[in-house]
């Protein structure tokens, strides 16, 4: 590794002039042209990650007071909560004082969203996510928040050996329906200029996995970014068929948990640089694994990640080291649409805060234990990533509040939907049936409209259930 702790590739690669120019000249110039301080923030982050912990906490506490002051002055929601508790912004002298505020669950978040939108700064980005409870959430954030998200993500990727300018292969789910026309052309050009290569992991047939291997051989990516289970399936395919003929390639995974036996397959197929990340659409990167492979470093300059336990009497407390709890996140920079103690729906393990051997002083947590998506099987016995239904749900979010897909012992599927109206529109039903026909081939589908879908005791919805 270099002086900053970033991974150095175990096998030398040939000089890449375009990559150097892209990462050192073109990309920084493009960011400056758009008025984005991505590179200056990235430099700050790489300095901050090794500063004394008490110095960082002083800066975080100041950002927290700024957030609380802004939320109180400019949002109805937080003014009502703080007035009810007799609190003001100056009462938050440290991050630990966050426990004075209630947790923000999905149901509360979706009620009266205009009460949490501040008139300034403007909302400049919005996304929709199905979330871990299967409920669609509209996420809004400011330009400042966008810049911090980008810089934090690039820092985390850098720990895994992926830098701006490198050629990366992305093994993700594909959107439904895919972009078309001018939008598709713009996306394709952007990917080509940045050398981002995308492979769909929606259906992992032998032919599809062989196509991914062909991409690795042809494109020779510097790094691979993938859904965890897709990466495990690809690695298993490579090993079973003795296909590896490439040097070590750093692999960076997220979206699901990578089980120890799958990680062993990935190491054999692509080499030991295997790195976990934890993120979501609400906040982008919340934590990332460093070269010590000993927990996830929290994105402390951008977020506050709490692991909390709910007691039977309804009170909450911070999880003890080694204890599992719910993940609650506060965004320190999204003044446009404050997220304060927002429950992601995930479960993670708290860790004792000992020094990391990598030298970074950022807090660590993990593993994330509540993000395992079941894998389906199509009519021919091919594995199909259950995450593809998250992609489908984004398309029909205007028609349904929640979803759950169940695969029965005979491989047939039941898609349970809580409709927003009295029924499901013909267009939405056609989208669903076309999607399942194309992605989970050869299985019978039943669409079942229900008034509600029961959550587990932890408040989560099992979005994909495979009967065994």
N, C-alpha and C positions, 0 to 999 in steps of 0.2 A: 504494500500500500504506500501512498505518497505521504507527505508531511501532514496533510489535512485528514488522513485516515481513509480517503477514498480508495476503492479497490483498484489495483493495477492488474491488468490482464495477465494470466499465467502463461499465455502463449503469445509471443510478439506477433503483431500484424503489420502488413505492409503499409508504407506511408500513404495516407489518405488526404490528398490536398484539398478536395472538395469539402470533406468533413471538417478540416481545420478552418477553412475559409467560412463555411456555414456557421460553425460554432463560435468562432472568434470575431468575425467581421459582419457577415450578413444578418445573422439572427440578432445580435445586439443592435445593429443599425435599424433593423425593422422594428424592434421594440421601442427604441428611442423615437422613431418616426411616429409611432402610435401613442407616444406620451406615456409609456409604461415603464416603471422603474424596476423591472424584473431583475436585471443584472446587479443593480446597486443593492437591492434587497437581498439577493442571493449572497453577495459578498458579506453583508451584515450578518446573515444567518450563519455562515461558515465561521465567522468570528464569535458570534454569540454562543454557539453550541459548546464552546470550551471555556467560557467565562465562569468565574466563581458563581455557584448557585445562588448565593445571597444577593449578588449584584443583579442577576437576571430577575429575581423575585421582586426587587424594587421596581424595575421597569414594568413587569407584568402587573403589579398592583396599581401603578399609575394608569396603565391602559384599562384596567378593570374599572377604576373610578371614572375615567373618561366615558366608558361605555355606560355605566350606571347613570351618570349625570345626563348623558344624551338621551338614554331610554326614558328616564323620568320626565325630562323636559319636552320630549317630542313624540311619545307614544302614549296612547290612552291606557293600553294594557298594563305597562309597567308602572305608570303613575298610580293606577288604581291599586296594584299589588303593594307597592312600597308605602303608599298612604295607609293602607289597611294594616300594615305591619309596623307602622311608625318608624320607617327607615328613610334615610336620605343617602345620597351618593357618598358622602364623606364617612359613612359608617363602614364602608368597605375598604378597610386599611390593608387587607391582605387577601390573597386568593381563598384562604380558609373561610373567610366571611361569607362566601357564596352560599354556604349551607343555610343562611338565614332566609333564602328565597325558596319557594316551592319548585319542584321539578316540573318541567314543561313536557307533558306527554302528547302523543299524536292527536288524541281527540280534542284536547284544549287548543293545540296549535291550529287545528283546522277550523275552529270556531272564530268568527269575526276577524279574519286575517288583517283587515284594514286597521284594526286597533293596534297592530304592531308595526305598521309601516310609518316610518318617519318622513316628514315633508322634505327633509334635507339630511344627508346628501341623496341625490336621486338614485333610484333603482335603475341599474343599467343592464343587468343580466337576470334572467329567470330560467329555471329548469323545472321539469316535473319528474318526480320519482315515485315508484310504487312503495318503496321503503320496506323494512323488515316486517311490518305488521300488515302488509298487503294493501294499505290505504294510500291513494295518491297524495302527494305533498307538493305544493308549488313552492319553490325556493327562489327567493329574490336576494340579490346582493349588490353591493356598490362597487365602483371602480377600485377603491382602496382594497376591499376584500379580495377582489379578483387578482390584484397584483401580489398580495401576500400568499394566496393559494398557489399561484404559478411558481413563485420563488420557493415556497416550502416543498412543493412537489418535486421540483428539479433538484433540490438538496437531497431529498430522500432517495431519488433515483440515482444520484451521484454516489451515495453510499453503496449502491449495488453495482456500480461500474457503468452506468448509462449516463452520458453527458450530452449536452446540446451539440448537435453536429454529427453524432453517431447514427449509424443505420440501425434501426430497431424493428423487430418483428412483433406485431401486436396480435395476440390470439384472443379475440373478444367475441361476444355475441354480435350479430348483425342487426341493424334496425329493421323494424317491421311497420309499414312497408319501407323498402330502401329508398334513399333520396333519388330524385329524378331531375332531368333537365339541367338548367343552369346551376342549381345548387349542387348536384352530383358532380358536375364538371369542376366547380370551384374546389370541392372537397378533394377530388382526385388530383388536381394540380397542387394543392397544398401538401398532400401526402407525398407527392413525387418530389417537390422541392425540398421537403424536410427529410425525405428518404424514410418515411414511415410505411411499413409494409403490413397490411392487414390480412388476417386469415380468419374466417368464420369458424367458431367452435360449436355452433348450434347443434350440429349432428356429427358425431365422431365415428363415421363409418371407416372401414379399412381404406377405402379410396380417399376419403377426406383426410385421414391421418397421413396417408402416403403423399398427398398433395402438400401437406405442411412440411414433410421431410424434403420434398423437392424444392420448396421455397428456401429452406435452410441451406441446402446445397447450392442453389443457384445464387441467392442473394448474399450469403455469408454475413448475416447480421452481427453487429457488435453486441447486442443484447436482445433478450426475448422477454416480453411482458405478457402475462397471461392470466386468465382465470385459473385458480388453483387446480380444480379437478380436471380441466382441459389439459393443463400442463402435465399432470400425472398420467392421464391417458396417453398423451403423445409420447412421453418418456417410456411408458410400458411397451408401446408399440415398437419404438425404436429398439429397445433392448431385446424384446422377444424375437425380432426379425434380424438382429445383429446389423443394424443399418448405420450406426455411428461411424462417420469417416471425417469428422471435423474436430478442431481443437476445442478447449473449454469455452463455453459461451455463458456469460452471466445471465441468470434467469431471475426475474422479479415477478412475484405473484401477489394476487389479492382477490377480493370478492368472496372467497370461501376459505375454509381451513384446509391446509395441506397435511394429510396424515403422515406419521413417521415413515410408514412403508412406501408411500408415494414419494416422499422426499428422497428416500434412498434410490428410487428409480430415476428421479430427476438428476441426482448427482451422477449416477452411472451414465445417463444419456447425454448430459450437457456439461458435467463438471461440478466441482464443489461450490462455486459461487452462486448460492441459492438464497434469495432474500425475500422475506415476507413484508408486505405493506398492508396497512389498514386504513381504508378511506370510505367515503360515501359521497353522494352527490350534494348533500347538504353542506359539507365542509371540505371536500377533496381529501387531502392526506392528513390523517389524524396521528398516525404513528408509522414508523418504518424501522426495519432491522438493519443494524450495522454489521461490520465485519466480525464482531465478536459473537454474533448469533445468540444473543442472550436477552431476549425480550425486545419490545418495540419502544424506540425512543419517541416520546411525545413531541408533537409540533408545538412546543411551549410558547414560542414567540407569537404564534397566530391564534392558538386555542388553549382552552383549559379542558382537559379530559379527566372526569371524575369517575371512579368506580364506586357505586353506591349500593347499599343493601336496604331493602324495605323490611321493616319489622312487622310482625303480625298485628301490632296495634296501629299500624299506618305510619309510624314515624320512620325516618330514614337516617342512615349513618354512613360514614365512609367505610369501605371494606377494609378488613385487616390484611396484612401481607399473606398471600397464599389463598385468600378467600375470593370466591366468585361473586360478582355483582353486576348491576346494570350500568351501561355506559351513558353518562350524561356529559354533554359538550356545551361549552360557552365559546362563541366566536368573538374574539377581542376587537376585530376590525370591521365587522359588518354593522355599521351604524345605520344603514338604510333600512334594515329589517332585522332587528336584534334577535339573536338566538341565545338565550340564557338558560343554562341547565336543561338543555333539550335532550330528551331520551331518544337515542337512536334505535332502540329496540334490540340492541345486541348485548351479549353477555361477555365479560372479560374477567381476567384474574388480576388482582392487585399484587404488587411486588414490593419487597423491602427495598428501600432506596439506598442501596450501596453503590459505590463508584463502579462504573463500567470499565472494563479493561481497555476499551477503545480510547479512553481519555475524554470522551464527551461527558458533560455534566448534566445533560438533559435527562429528565425523569423517564423511567421505563415502566411499562405495564405489559400485561399479556401472559399467556396467549389469549386471543379472542376465541371464545368457546361456543358462541351462539350463532355462528354464521355458516352452518353446514347445510348446503342445499342438496336434496336427494337427486340422484341421477336416474333418469327414466330409461326404458328400453323400448325400441321400436319393434315393429312386427318381424323384422329380420334378425333381431337380437343385437342390434347396434346400440351403443350407449348414446343417450341424448341428454345434454345439459339441462337440468331443471331451471336454470337461470333464464332460459329463453322465454319463459312465461312472464318474467318481469318485463322483458322487452315488448311482448304482446300487450301486457296490461297498460303500458304507457300509451299505446295506440287507442285503446278503448276506454281510457280513464274518464271520458265524458259520459260513458254509459254505465259504468259499474263502480261501486265504492270499494269493494273488496273482492278477492278471489282466492281460491284454493284448488289445486289440481291433485287428483288422487289417481294413482295407477293401481289397478286391481291385479290379482294373481294371474288372470287370463290376459294381462297386458292392456286391457281396455282402459280408457281414461274417463273420469268424471270431472268436469270443470264446474265447480260451484262458484256462482257469482251473486253478489248482493247488488241488484240493479239500482240505479239512481232514480229511475222512473218506474212505472208499473210493469214494464217489460223490457226486453232487449230489442234494439232497433234491428231491422233486417240487414243493414249495412254492417253493424257490429258483429252480428252472428255470422255473416259471410266471411268477414275478416278472420274470425276465430276458426271457422271450419277450414278455410283455405290454409291458414297458418299451420294447423295441426296436420292436415293432409301432407303439407310439404316438409314439415320439420320432424314429425313423429310418424313416419310412414307405416302404413299397414296396421293401424290400431283403430278400434271403434271409439268414437267420442260421444259422450252424453253431456249436454249442457243443462245444469240444474240451477234454477233461480231460487235463492233462499233469502229469508229476511235478515239473517245474520250468520256469521261464522264464529264459532267459539274460539276464544284465545286460551293459551296455556296459563298456568298459574303465574308464570313470569310476565304475562301480558303480551306474549308473542303469538303470532299466527304461523303455523306450519304451512307455508305456501305450497310446498310440494310434499306429498305423502306417498310413499311406495309401500304397498301392503306386502308383507312377508309371512 
